[in-house]
């Protein structure tokens, strides 16, 4: 990695942590931290064991779904080491890494599985992208369901989540960036056809890119739509329970009328916060969750902040602990094997500097 790339990676990580800490400050600003601490001490931790089991079950199901995609790879035939347990280990390592370096966790889990199974890293990364695109589709449908549920609160939703983007010019900046990327891609294709050096580079990268494409289209090639759909539904059902149980633990369900429907709203809108480029959703998840609970569900700020701190903190501790155990079981490192074609992949997957 060149000095420029190292500096860019460092700046991205520092920016991600700064974003997370800034949003965390906004989420907790005005809340009495002593009240939050008292609420945490008075929580009913008898529900903690079911919450942990439900969390682990959700990721076992995700590992099963990922294995369905991996089995569709052309070079996956006869791979006895391609098990749900190994996919789960790689998945948890990726979650652990995401708390230290946003988005690098996707590369970590792909590299981990590639190393222990012998599958090409570019192929495995293709399945990771395919799985994330499937998550994005489900999240879009879930957001649509939330909009229908909160149809009478659309003005408040617009004020909280849409207006800040429009007023800050972020939407225009995003559109301009997408247009710039398309222009660069078009220029690259044009020059590639006319420049011998670029044509030679293109021929060299043809294999890794083809492997990446094989992984990307495994959703279509699995020929197991029932299992793929069932695993996705079961996984989101677990997530739903993971959003509801903390409401019971913190005694928020009865006083504020927060039931499964409200838990679904918290799950879906909180997933948007986790998707932002902050370390493991730090700050962004807290900010969105607190805003939703205070402005849409009429919960005071201190209990709302307690819910956000508990749900995020418990997952961070659990993912870090399980991820570390899985890393030790796999030999203590996840460096990709040689000749994986990593250099052919987009920069998004090679470094965290480039998106539940």
C-alpha positions in Angstrom: 0.0 0.0 0.0 1.4 3.4 -1.0 1.9 6.3 1.4 -1.0 8.1 -0.2 -3.3 5.1 0.2 -2.3 4.7 3.9 -3.0 8.4 4.6 -6.3 8.1 2.8 -7.3 5.0 4.9 -6.2 6.7 8.1 -8.2 9.9 7.3 -11.2 7.8 6.5 -11.1 5.9 9.7 -10.5 9.1 11.7 -13.4 10.7 9.9 -15.7 7.7 10.6 -14.9 7.8 14.3 -15.4 11.6 14.4 -18.8 11.2 12.7 -19.8 8.4 15.1 -18.7 10.4 18.2 -20.4 13.6 16.9 -23.7 11.8 16.3 -23.3 10.0 19.7 -22.9 13.4 21.3 -26.0 14.7 19.6 -28.0 11.6 20.6 -27.1 11.9 24.3 -27.0 15.7 24.5 -29.5 16.9 27.1 -30.0 13.4 28.6 -29.0 12.9 32.2 -26.3 10.2 32.2 -27.1 9.3 35.8 -30.7 8.5 34.8 -29.4 6.3 32.0 -27.1 4.5 34.4 -29.9 4.0 36.9 -32.2 2.7 34.1 -29.5 0.2 33.1 -29.0 -1.0 36.7 -32.8 -1.5 37.1 -33.2 -3.5 33.8 -34.6 -7.0 34.0 -31.6 -9.0 32.9 -33.5 -12.2 33.0 -34.2 -11.4 29.4 -30.5 -11.1 28.5 -30.0 -14.8 27.9 -32.9 -15.1 25.4 -31.6 -11.9 23.7 -28.1 -13.3 23.3 -29.5 -16.7 22.0 -31.7 -14.9 19.5 -28.8 -12.7 18.3 -26.6 -15.7 17.8 -29.4 -17.6 16.1 -29.9 -14.7 13.6 -26.3 -14.9 12.6 -26.3 -18.7 12.3 -29.2 -18.3 9.9 -27.3 -15.6 8.0 -24.3 -18.0 7.8 -26.7 -20.6 6.4 -28.0 -18.2 3.8 -24.4 -17.2 2.9 -23.5 -20.8 2.4 -26.4 -21.2 0.0 -24.7 -18.6 -2.1 -21.2 -20.0 -1.7 -22.4 -23.4 -2.8 -23.4 -21.9 -6.2 -19.8 -20.9 -7.0 -18.3 -22.9 -9.8 -15.2 -23.9 -7.7 -17.3 -24.8 -4.6 -18.0 -28.4 -5.7 -16.7 -31.0 -3.2 -15.5 -28.4 -0.7 -16.1 -30.3 2.5 -14.9 -27.4 4.6 -17.6 -25.1 3.3 -19.9 -25.5 6.4 -22.4 -23.3 8.2 -20.0 -23.3 11.2 -17.1 -22.0 9.2 -19.3 -19.4 7.5 -20.5 -18.3 10.9 -16.9 -17.9 12.2 -16.0 -15.8 9.2 -19.1 -13.7 9.6 -18.4 -12.9 13.3 -14.8 -12.0 12.5 -16.1 -9.6 10.0 -18.5 -8.0 12.5 -15.7 -7.7 15.0 -13.4 -5.9 12.5 -16.2 -3.5 11.5 -16.0 -1.9 15.0 -12.4 -1.0 14.4 -12.5 -0.2 10.7 -15.9 0.5 9.0 -16.6 -1.7 6.0 -13.3 -3.5 6.2 -15.2 -6.2 8.0 -16.7 -7.4 4.7 -13.2 -8.0 3.4 -12.2 -9.7 6.6 -15.0 -12.2 6.6 -14.4 -13.0 2.9 -10.7 -13.4 3.4 -11.2 -15.6 6.4 -13.5 -18.0 4.6 -11.3 -17.9 1.5 -8.3 -18.9 3.5 -10.0 -21.9 5.2 -11.9 -23.2 2.2 -9.5 -22.4 -0.7 -12.2 -20.5 -2.6 -11.0 -17.5 -4.5 -11.3 -14.3 -2.5 -12.8 -12.4 -5.5 -15.5 -15.1 -5.8 -16.3 -15.0 -2.1 -16.4 -11.2 -2.1 -18.9 -11.5 -4.9 -21.2 -13.5 -2.7 -20.8 -10.9 0.1 -21.9 -8.2 -2.3 -24.8 -10.3 -3.5 -25.9 -10.9 0.1 -25.7 -7.2 0.9 -27.7 -6.3 -2.2 -30.3 -8.8 -1.0 -30.3 -7.1 2.4 -30.7 -3.7 0.7 -33.8 -5.0 -1.1 -35.4 -6.3 2.1 -34.5 -3.1 3.9 -36.2 -1.1 1.1 -39.4 -3.2 1.5 -39.2 -2.9 5.3 -38.9 0.9 5.0 -41.9 0.9 2.7 -43.9 -0.9 5.4 -42.8 1.6 8.0 -43.9 4.5 5.8 -47.3 2.9 5.5 -47.5 2.4 9.3 -46.5 6.0 9.9 -48.5 7.5 7.1 -50.1 10.0 9.5 -46.6 11.0 10.8 -45.1 11.7 7.4 -44.6 15.4 8.2 -42.5 14.5 11.2 -40.6 11.9 9.3 -39.8 14.4 6.6 -38.6 17.0 9.2 -36.4 14.5 10.9 -34.8 12.5 8.1 -35.5 14.1 4.7 -35.3 17.9 5.3 -31.8 17.9 6.7 -30.5 16.2 3.6 -32.2 18.6 1.3 -31.2 21.7 3.3 -27.5 20.6 3.6 -27.2 19.9 -0.1 -26.1 16.3 0.7 -28.5 14.8 -1.9 -27.2 17.0 -4.6 -23.6 16.1 -3.6 -24.5 12.4 -3.7 -26.1 12.7 -7.2 -23.1 14.7 -8.4 -20.7 12.1 -7.0 -22.6 9.3 -8.8 -22.5 11.2 -12.1 -18.8 11.7 -11.7 -18.2 8.0 -11.0 -20.2 7.1 -14.2 -18.1 9.6 -16.2 -14.9 8.1 -14.9 -16.1 4.6 -15.7 -17.0 5.6 -19.2 -13.7 7.3 -19.7 -11.9 4.2 -18.4 -13.8 2.0 -20.9 -13.0 4.4 -23.8 -9.2 4.6 -22.9 -9.1 0.8 -22.3 -10.1 0.2 -25.9 -7.5 2.6 -27.2 -4.5 2.2 -24.8 -2.4 -1.0 -25.2 -1.2 -0.8 -21.5 -4.7 -0.6 -20.2 -5.8 -3.5 -22.5 -3.0 -5.6 -21.0 -4.1 -4.7 -17.5 -7.7 -5.5 -18.4 -6.6 -9.0 -19.7 -4.7 -9.6 -16.5 -7.7 -8.7 -14.4 -10.2 -10.6 -16.5 -9.9 -13.8 -14.3 -10.4 -12.1 -10.9 -13.2 -10.0 -12.2 -14.9 -13.0 -13.8 -14.7 -14.8 -10.4 -16.2 -11.7 -8.7 -19.0 -11.8 -11.2 -19.6 -15.5 -10.5 -20.0 -14.7 -6.8 -22.3 -11.7 -7.5 -24.8 -13.7 -9.5 -25.0 -16.7 -7.1 -28.4 -15.4 -6.0 -29.7 -16.3 -9.5 -27.7 -19.6 -9.7 -28.5 -21.1 -6.4 -31.8 -22.6 -7.7 -32.9 -22.7 -4.0 -35.3 -19.7 -3.8 -37.4 -21.3 -1.1 -34.4 -21.8 1.3 -33.0 -18.3 0.4 -36.4 -16.7 1.1 -37.0 -18.7 4.3 -33.5 -17.9 5.7 -34.1 -14.2 5.0 -37.5 -14.2 6.7 -36.2 -16.1 9.7 -33.2 -13.8 10.0 -35.4 -10.6 10.0 -37.8 -12.3 12.5 -34.9 -12.7 14.9 -33.9 -9.1 14.3 -37.5 -8.1 15.2 -37.3 -10.0 18.5 -33.8 -8.4 19.2 -35.5 -5.0 18.9 -38.4 -5.9 21.1 -36.8 -7.7 24.0 -34.8 -4.7 25.2 -38.1 -2.8 25.5 -39.2 -5.4 27.9 -35.9 -5.5 29.7 -35.9 -1.7 30.3 -39.6 -1.7 31.3 -40.5 0.6 28.4 -43.2 -1.6 26.8 -46.1 -1.0 29.2 -45.6 2.7 30.3 -45.2 4.0 26.7 -47.3 1.4 24.8 -44.3 0.1 22.9 -45.2 -3.3 21.4 -44.1 -5.4 18.4 -45.2 -2.7 15.9 -43.0 -0.1 17.5 -40.1 -2.5 17.7 -40.4 -3.0 14.0 -40.2 0.7 13.4 -37.1 0.9 15.7 -35.5 -2.1 13.9 -36.0 -0.7 10.4 -35.0 2.9 11.0 -32.2 1.8 13.3 -30.8 -0.3 10.4 -30.4 2.8 8.4 -28.2 4.2 11.1 -26.1 1.0 11.2 -25.6 1.3 7.4 -23.9 4.7 7.7 -20.1 4.7 7.5 -19.4 4.9 11.3 -17.6 2.2 13.3 -20.3 -0.5 13.8 -23.1 2.1 13.7 -21.5 4.1 16.6 -23.4 7.4 17.0 -25.4 7.1 13.9 -27.5 4.2 15.3 -27.9 6.0 18.7 -28.9 9.3 17.0 -31.6 7.8 14.7 -32.9 5.5 17.5 -33.2 8.4 20.0 -34.8 10.7 17.4 -37.4 8.0 16.5 -38.3 7.2 20.0 -38.5 10.8 21.2 -40.3 12.4 18.2 -42.4 9.5 16.8 -43.0 7.2 19.8 -43.3 9.9 22.6 -40.6 8.4 24.8 -38.5 10.8 27.0 -34.9 11.3 25.9 -33.3 9.5 28.9 -35.2 6.1 28.4 -34.7 6.4 24.6 -30.9 6.9 25.1 -30.8 4.0 27.5 -32.5 1.8 24.9 -30.0 2.9 22.2 -27.0 2.4 24.6 -28.1 -1.0 25.7 -28.9 -2.5 22.3 -25.8 -1.2 20.6 -23.5 -1.8 23.5 -24.7 -5.4 24.1 -24.2 -6.2 20.4 -20.7 -4.6 20.3 -19.6 -6.7 23.3 -21.1 -9.9 22.0 -19.8 -9.5 18.5 -16.3 -8.6 19.7 -16.1 -11.5 22.1 -17.5 -14.1 19.6 -15.4 -12.6 16.8 -12.2 -12.9 18.8 -13.0 -16.5 19.7 -13.6 -17.4 16.1 -10.4 -15.6 15.1 -8.5 -17.7 17.6 -10.2 -20.9 16.3 -9.1 -20.1 12.8 -5.5 -19.5 13.7 -5.4 -15.9 14.8 -5.3 -14.1 11.4 -7.4 -13.6 8.3 -4.7 -12.6 5.7 -6.0 -13.7 2.3 -4.2 -16.5 0.4 -1.9 -15.7 -2.5 -3.2 -15.1 -6.0 -6.7 -14.3 -4.9 -7.2 -11.4 -7.4 -7.7 -8.9 -4.6 -6.0 -6.2 -6.7 -8.7 -6.5 -9.3 -11.6 -5.6 -7.0 -13.0 -2.1 -6.5 -11.4 0.0 -3.9 -14.4 -0.4 -1.7 -13.4 -3.9 -0.9 -9.6 -3.4 -0.8 -9.6 -0.6 1.7 -12.3 1.0 4.0 -11.9 4.3 2.2 -14.6 4.5 -0.2 -21.6 2.2 2.4 -28.8 -3.8 6.9 
